[in-house]
Amino acid sequence: MLFSFFQAQAEERGIPTNKASLLLAVIGIANLVGRIILGYISDKPWINRLLVYNVCLTICGLGECIILFIEVKSY
């Protein structure tokens, strides 16, 4: 999902605007932390950077496919 459409998608699912904005901020912070950690790990000489990159892309792709089918009504 493109982050530019994230807030509209969240509001379409019934999430209030302020919580949708908070979700976008949490995603940004998690992205920053993840990039720093994966960058540190990838700098190790015994790590295959291409494998790390491909595993992360696969996990993200599967996560986006699965999230489309999840309906949560806890907000």
TORLO-537265 format. One record per residue (C-alpha): residue number from 1; x, y, z. Coordinates in Angstrom, 3 decimals. Example, Ala and Ser with C-alpha at 12.3 -4.5 7.8 and 13.67 -1.06 7.14 Angstrom:
REM TORLO-537265
i:x:y:z
1:12.300:-4.500:7.800
2:13.670:-1.060:7.140
This chain:
REM TORLO-537265
i:x:y:z
1:0.000:0.000:0.000
2:1.326:3.411:-0.857
3:1.694:5.569:2.210
4:0.074:8.499:0.424
5:-3.207:6.531:0.396
6:-2.837:5.040:3.858
7:-4.923:7.590:5.735
8:-7.781:7.435:3.217
9:-7.738:3.622:3.321
10:-7.832:3.645:7.128
11:-10.721:6.121:7.188
12:-12.588:3.984:4.656
13:-12.340:1.107:7.105
14:-13.839:3.262:9.859
15:-10.709:4.366:11.695
16:-10.926:7.999:12.908
17:-8.648:10.567:11.243
18:-6.468:11.136:14.316
19:-5.811:7.417:14.775
20:-5.092:6.996:11.059
21:-2.499:9.765:11.305
22:-0.997:8.095:14.372
23:-0.728:4.812:12.456
24:1.153:6.585:9.679
25:3.582:8.067:12.230
26:4.151:4.643:13.814
27:4.886:3.148:10.389
28:7.430:5.897:9.716
29:9.193:5.361:13.034
30:9.251:1.575:12.559
31:10.657:2.109:9.069
32:13.470:4.266:10.452
33:14.369:1.801:13.206
34:14.204:-1.148:10.809
35:16.483:0.522:8.285
36:19.081:1.288:10.959
37:19.025:-2.251:12.358
38:19.097:-3.928:8.938
39:21.868:-1.577:7.828
40:23.930:-2.525:10.857
41:23.320:-6.238:10.276
42:24.071:-5.951:6.548
43:27.457:-4.365:7.268
44:28.673:-7.604:8.844
45:31.032:-9.475:6.487
46:29.354:-12.853:7.098
47:25.869:-11.634:6.080
48:24.561:-12.102:2.558
49:23.019:-8.670:1.852
50:21.013:-9.869:-1.119
51:19.427:-12.632:0.942
52:18.527:-10.185:3.742
53:16.982:-7.799:1.202
54:14.985:-10.551:-0.516
55:13.695:-11.986:2.759
56:12.561:-8.533:3.915
57:10.799:-7.846:0.603
58:9.060:-11.220:0.742
59:7.849:-10.638:4.301
60:6.582:-7.148:3.419
61:4.802:-8.420:0.309
62:3.102:-11.246:2.186
63:2.127:-8.848:4.956
64:0.456:-6.498:2.506
65:-1.427:-9.368:0.872
66:-2.650:-10.691:4.217
67:-3.648:-7.288:5.636
68:-6.263:-6.830:2.912
69:-8.303:-9.699:4.327
70:-8.147:-8.747:8.010
71:-11.167:-6.992:9.498
72:-10.542:-5.553:12.954
73:-13.263:-3.799:14.925
74:-11.359:-3.000:18.122
75:-11.031:0.777:17.691
